[in-house]
Amino acid sequence: MCTSALWLMGVSLMFSTSLSCYQCFVDTQDTSRLCMGHILTEYNIVNVDSCYRNLDRIFNNDERVIEAGRVGKGYDKQLKEILNAEILPMVEEFDGKLNNDAVYEKRLQTAADNFIAAASKLPRGETCHWMYPSMCVTFMHPSGYQTADKIYNCITCSYDSCGFPLDCPVKEIKVTENSRSRMWCDVQFHLPSDVEVIWSFAEKVKADQVDQFKEVTAGVDMLYSIPSTSLQHQGTYQCEIYSDSRSIVRLYYYLTGCGRPHRAAGDIRPVSAPRRPVTPCAWWSSPHPPPPLTTASHRLFNCCASAAIPLPGGYVFVNITRANKSC
């Protein structure tokens, strides 16, 4: 009983820092049976640790083994069958017997090579195609977190996603004031049938941090439309797609625009009057405090106020001296 526990502890310690397809599919008890008769030829002693190191080198540190195990969804069972077909006969053959390290080296390497050859013939997860994040919102390339297309990873003994970024870069949209604005929550990969679309808004800023947004609408509408765009609509719009309460992708649109000064009331010009030059479209910017008043009367007041002396009854005495005669 204690001996078995020690063997299992040795196996777990040897493979605790790294995994491979071997650890994913071969039982630790079978590994202990396989290595119990390993003889280190140099010293002519049984050395189980040396057997574990050989397994680690041949299976864990060979990128060909890891790559062969990167199969499409559902084919991990075939990986297990292939590897066990190579290892388990060795376990039965070596169990209770002594074999030198050269025999182990040759047989284990052959097992690894056979696994690579057979596993490489299984379907790959090739439906996942990486594209640069900058292409994420051009509506020409896939993006997001595709859970439908997965690849088996022998390092983690689990399926990985396609690895596409969850957040797309912010796309800037420039519009003219009072025009219609439309933003599509559109992706070029297959979406589940139970998606939920949430539109959120970060006012006046160009943002991509989730905590900067406030939810606007939730439902299934992929289109967010503004009939008449104005300065109050400036900011970043976030479209987030969920499936089964899990976020799939987030798209960002920074909406900015320009407008022309409005003609004042009563500014009616005769048809015969010469045409004024068209005022350029001024881009919106964040509100700034109004500039100080600069009319002649206000400049006079600002200049002379320091020499004003209040009198009883609400009167003000202004003492104009040489220093403020420029007022």
C-alpha positions as CSV (number, residue, x, y, z in Angstrom):
1,M,0.0,0.0,0.0
2,C,2.7,2.4,1.0
3,T,4.8,1.4,-2.0
4,S,2.0,2.2,-4.4
5,A,1.5,5.6,-2.7
6,L,5.2,6.4,-3.1
7,W,5.1,5.4,-6.8
8,L,2.1,7.7,-7.4
9,M,3.7,10.5,-5.5
10,G,6.8,10.2,-7.6
11,V,4.9,10.3,-10.8
12,S,2.9,13.4,-9.8
13,L,6.0,15.2,-8.7
14,M,7.8,14.4,-11.9
15,F,5.0,15.7,-14.1
16,S,3.7,18.5,-11.9
17,T,5.5,21.3,-13.8
18,S,4.5,20.3,-17.3
19,L,2.0,18.1,-19.1
20,S,1.8,16.4,-22.4
21,C,-0.5,14.0,-24.3
22,Y,1.1,11.3,-22.2
23,Q,-0.2,12.6,-18.9
24,C,-3.5,13.5,-20.5
25,F,-4.3,9.9,-21.5
26,V,-2.1,7.4,-19.6
27,D,-3.0,6.5,-16.1
28,T,-0.4,7.2,-13.4
29,Q,-0.6,3.6,-12.1
30,D,0.3,2.3,-15.5
31,T,3.2,4.7,-15.6
32,S,4.5,3.4,-12.3
33,R,4.2,-0.2,-13.5
34,L,6.1,0.8,-16.6
35,C,9.0,2.4,-14.8
36,M,9.5,0.0,-11.9
37,G,12.0,-2.1,-13.7
38,H,14.1,0.7,-15.2
39,I,17.8,0.0,-14.8
40,L,20.4,2.8,-15.1
41,T,23.1,1.0,-17.0
42,E,25.9,3.3,-15.8
43,Y,25.5,2.2,-12.2
44,N,23.5,-1.0,-12.8
45,I,20.8,0.0,-10.4
46,V,17.0,0.4,-10.6
47,N,16.3,4.1,-11.1
48,V,12.7,5.0,-11.5
49,D,13.4,8.8,-11.6
50,S,15.5,8.3,-14.8
51,C,12.5,6.6,-16.4
52,Y,10.3,9.5,-15.5
53,R,12.9,11.9,-17.0
54,N,12.9,10.0,-20.2
55,L,9.1,10.2,-20.5
56,D,9.3,13.9,-19.8
57,R,11.9,14.5,-22.5
58,I,10.3,12.3,-25.1
59,F,6.7,13.3,-24.7
60,N,6.7,16.7,-22.9
61,N,9.6,18.4,-24.5
62,D,9.0,17.3,-28.1
63,E,6.9,19.9,-29.9
64,R,5.9,17.4,-32.5
65,V,3.9,15.4,-29.9
66,I,2.1,18.6,-28.7
67,E,1.4,19.6,-32.3
68,A,0.1,16.1,-33.2
69,G,-2.3,16.3,-30.4
70,R,-3.9,19.6,-31.6
71,V,-7.0,17.9,-33.1
72,G,-10.5,19.2,-33.7
73,K,-13.3,19.0,-31.3
74,G,-14.3,15.5,-30.2
75,Y,-11.1,13.7,-31.4
76,D,-9.4,13.6,-28.0
77,K,-10.9,10.1,-27.5
78,Q,-9.0,8.9,-30.6
79,L,-5.8,10.5,-29.2
80,K,-6.2,8.4,-26.0
81,E,-6.8,5.2,-28.0
82,I,-3.7,5.8,-30.2
83,L,-1.4,6.5,-27.2
84,N,-2.7,3.7,-25.1
85,A,-2.3,1.3,-28.0
86,E,1.4,2.2,-27.8
87,I,2.0,2.4,-24.1
88,L,-0.2,-0.3,-22.5
89,P,1.4,-3.3,-24.3
90,M,4.8,-2.0,-23.0
91,V,3.3,-1.8,-19.5
92,E,2.2,-5.5,-19.6
93,E,5.5,-6.5,-21.1
94,F,7.8,-4.6,-18.7
95,D,5.7,-5.1,-15.5
96,G,7.7,-7.0,-12.9
97,K,10.8,-7.3,-15.2
98,L,14.1,-5.5,-15.3
99,N,15.2,-3.7,-18.5
100,N,18.1,-1.4,-19.1
101,D,17.7,2.3,-20.0
102,A,18.7,1.7,-23.6
103,V,15.7,-0.6,-24.1
104,Y,13.4,2.0,-22.5
105,E,14.8,4.7,-24.6
106,K,14.3,2.9,-27.9
107,R,10.8,1.6,-27.1
108,L,9.5,4.9,-25.7
109,Q,10.8,6.9,-28.7
110,T,9.2,4.4,-31.0
111,A,5.9,4.8,-29.2
112,A,6.2,8.6,-29.4
113,D,7.0,8.5,-33.2
114,N,4.0,6.1,-33.8
115,F,1.7,8.5,-31.9
116,I,2.9,11.5,-33.9
117,A,2.3,9.6,-37.2
118,A,-1.2,8.4,-36.3
119,A,-2.4,11.5,-34.4
120,S,-1.3,13.8,-37.2
121,K,-3.8,12.1,-39.5
122,L,-6.8,13.1,-37.3
123,P,-8.8,16.2,-38.3
124,R,-7.2,19.5,-37.2
125,G,-9.0,22.5,-35.8
126,E,-8.3,24.4,-38.9
127,T,-11.6,26.4,-38.9
128,C,-9.9,28.9,-36.5
129,H,-8.0,31.5,-38.5
130,W,-6.2,34.2,-36.6
131,M,-6.5,37.7,-38.0
132,Y,-4.8,40.8,-36.6
133,P,-7.0,42.7,-34.1
134,S,-6.8,45.8,-36.3
135,M,-8.9,44.0,-38.8
136,C,-11.5,43.1,-36.2
137,V,-14.2,45.7,-37.1
138,T,-13.7,46.0,-40.9
139,F,-16.5,43.4,-41.4
140,M,-14.1,41.4,-43.6
141,H,-12.4,39.2,-41.1
142,P,-13.4,37.1,-38.1
143,S,-13.0,38.2,-34.5
144,G,-14.2,37.5,-31.1
145,Y,-14.2,34.4,-28.9
146,Q,-15.3,31.5,-31.0
147,T,-16.4,28.7,-28.7
148,A,-17.8,26.6,-31.5
149,D,-14.4,25.8,-33.1
150,K,-12.0,24.4,-30.5
151,I,-8.5,22.8,-30.6
152,Y,-7.3,20.2,-28.2
153,N,-4.3,21.2,-26.1
154,C,-2.1,18.5,-24.6
155,I,-0.4,21.0,-22.4
156,T,-3.6,21.7,-20.5
157,C,-5.5,18.4,-21.3
158,S,-8.4,20.5,-22.5
159,Y,-9.8,22.3,-25.5
160,D,-8.7,25.8,-26.3
161,S,-10.8,28.5,-28.0
162,C,-9.7,30.0,-31.2
163,G,-7.9,32.7,-29.3
164,F,-9.4,35.6,-31.0
165,P,-9.5,38.8,-29.0
166,L,-12.7,39.5,-27.1
167,D,-12.4,43.3,-27.5
168,C,-12.1,44.8,-31.0
169,P,-10.2,48.1,-31.5
170,V,-12.3,51.3,-31.4
171,K,-13.5,52.3,-34.9
172,E,-14.1,56.0,-35.5
173,I,-17.2,57.1,-37.3
174,K,-17.4,60.7,-38.6
175,V,-20.9,62.1,-39.3
176,T,-22.4,65.4,-40.2
177,E,-24.7,67.1,-37.7
178,N,-28.4,66.2,-38.2
179,S,-27.6,63.2,-40.4
180,R,-28.6,59.6,-39.6
181,S,-26.0,57.4,-37.9
182,R,-26.0,53.6,-38.0
183,M,-23.8,51.2,-36.2
184,W,-23.9,47.4,-36.9
185,C,-23.0,44.8,-34.4
186,D,-21.8,42.5,-37.2
187,V,-19.2,39.7,-37.1
188,Q,-18.1,37.4,-39.9
189,F,-18.2,34.1,-37.9
190,H,-21.1,31.9,-37.0
191,L,-23.1,33.0,-33.9
192,P,-25.2,30.7,-31.7
193,S,-28.9,31.0,-32.1
194,D,-29.5,32.3,-28.5
195,V,-27.5,35.5,-28.6
196,E,-28.3,38.6,-26.7
197,V,-27.0,42.0,-27.9
198,I,-26.3,44.8,-25.4
199,W,-25.6,48.4,-26.5
200,S,-23.8,50.7,-24.1
201,F,-22.6,54.3,-24.3
202,A,-19.7,56.3,-22.9
203,E,-20.6,60.0,-23.4
204,K,-18.1,62.5,-24.9
205,V,-15.1,60.2,-24.7
206,K,-13.2,57.7,-26.8
207,A,-13.2,54.6,-24.6
208,D,-12.7,50.9,-24.6
209,Q,-12.8,50.1,-20.8
210,V,-16.0,48.3,-19.8
211,D,-16.5,50.3,-16.6
212,Q,-16.8,53.5,-18.6
213,F,-20.0,52.5,-20.3
214,K,-23.7,52.7,-19.3
215,E,-26.1,50.2,-20.8
216,V,-28.6,51.7,-23.3
217,T,-30.5,48.8,-24.8
218,A,-30.6,45.0,-24.5
219,G,-32.2,42.5,-26.8
220,V,-31.4,41.0,-30.2
221,D,-31.1,44.1,-32.3
222,M,-27.8,44.1,-34.2
223,L,-28.4,47.7,-35.5
224,Y,-28.1,50.9,-33.4
225,S,-29.6,53.9,-35.3
226,I,-29.7,57.6,-34.5
227,P,-32.2,59.4,-36.7
228,S,-30.7,62.9,-36.3
229,T,-27.1,63.1,-34.9
230,S,-26.2,66.0,-32.7
231,L,-23.5,66.9,-30.2
232,Q,-25.2,65.1,-27.4
233,H,-24.6,61.8,-29.3
234,Q,-20.8,62.2,-29.4
235,G,-19.0,59.4,-27.6
236,T,-18.2,55.7,-27.8
237,Y,-20.8,53.0,-28.4
238,Q,-20.2,49.5,-27.3
239,C,-21.9,46.5,-28.8
240,E,-21.5,43.3,-26.7
241,I,-22.8,39.9,-27.9
242,Y,-23.6,37.3,-25.3
243,S,-24.5,33.6,-25.6
244,D,-25.6,31.5,-22.6
245,S,-24.6,34.4,-20.3
246,R,-21.1,34.4,-21.7
247,S,-19.6,37.3,-23.6
248,I,-18.5,36.4,-27.2
249,V,-17.2,39.7,-28.6
250,R,-17.3,43.4,-27.9
251,L,-17.2,46.0,-30.7
252,Y,-16.6,49.8,-30.2
253,Y,-17.6,52.8,-32.3
254,Y,-16.4,56.3,-31.5
255,L,-19.0,58.7,-33.0
256,T,-17.8,62.2,-33.7
257,G,-19.2,64.8,-36.1
258,C,-19.2,68.3,-37.4
259,G,-21.7,71.1,-37.8
260,R,-21.9,74.6,-39.2
261,P,-23.0,77.7,-37.3
262,H,-26.7,78.3,-37.4
263,R,-27.9,81.6,-38.9
264,A,-29.2,84.0,-36.3
265,A,-32.9,84.9,-36.2
266,G,-33.7,87.8,-38.6
267,D,-30.6,87.2,-40.7
268,I,-32.4,87.4,-44.0
269,R,-30.3,88.3,-47.0
270,P,-31.8,89.5,-50.3
271,V,-31.4,87.2,-53.3
272,S,-29.2,89.9,-55.1
273,A,-26.7,90.0,-52.2
274,P,-23.3,88.5,-52.9
275,R,-22.8,84.9,-51.7
276,R,-20.8,84.5,-48.5
277,P,-18.1,81.9,-48.4
278,V,-19.2,78.5,-47.1
279,T,-18.3,78.1,-43.5
280,P,-16.1,74.9,-43.0
281,C,-17.6,72.1,-41.1
282,A,-16.3,72.4,-37.5
283,W,-15.6,69.2,-35.7
284,W,-17.1,68.7,-32.4
285,S,-15.0,68.8,-29.3
286,S,-15.5,68.5,-25.6
287,P,-17.2,71.6,-24.1
288,H,-14.9,74.3,-22.9
289,P,-15.7,77.2,-20.5
290,P,-16.8,80.4,-22.4
291,P,-14.0,82.9,-23.1
292,P,-14.0,86.2,-21.1
293,L,-16.0,89.1,-22.5
294,T,-13.9,91.3,-24.7
295,T,-16.2,94.2,-25.8
296,A,-15.0,97.8,-25.4
297,S,-17.4,98.5,-22.5
298,H,-16.3,95.4,-20.7
299,R,-12.6,96.2,-21.2
300,L,-13.3,99.6,-19.7
301,F,-15.1,98.1,-16.7
302,N,-12.4,95.5,-16.1
303,C,-9.7,98.2,-16.3
304,C,-11.3,100.7,-14.0
305,A,-13.0,98.4,-11.5
306,S,-9.9,98.4,-9.3
307,A,-10.3,102.2,-8.9
308,A,-14.0,102.0,-8.0
309,I,-15.0,102.9,-4.4
310,P,-18.5,101.9,-3.2
311,L,-20.5,104.7,-1.6
312,P,-23.6,104.7,0.7
313,G,-26.9,104.5,-1.2
314,G,-25.6,102.2,-3.9
315,Y,-23.4,104.8,-5.6
316,V,-19.9,104.1,-6.9
317,F,-17.1,106.7,-7.0
318,V,-14.5,106.0,-9.7
319,N,-11.1,107.6,-9.2
320,I,-9.4,107.9,-12.5
321,T,-5.7,108.3,-12.0
322,R,-2.7,108.5,-14.3
323,A,-2.2,104.8,-13.9
324,N,-5.6,104.0,-15.4
325,K,-6.1,106.8,-17.8
326,S,-5.6,104.2,-20.6
327,C,-9.1,102.9,-19.7
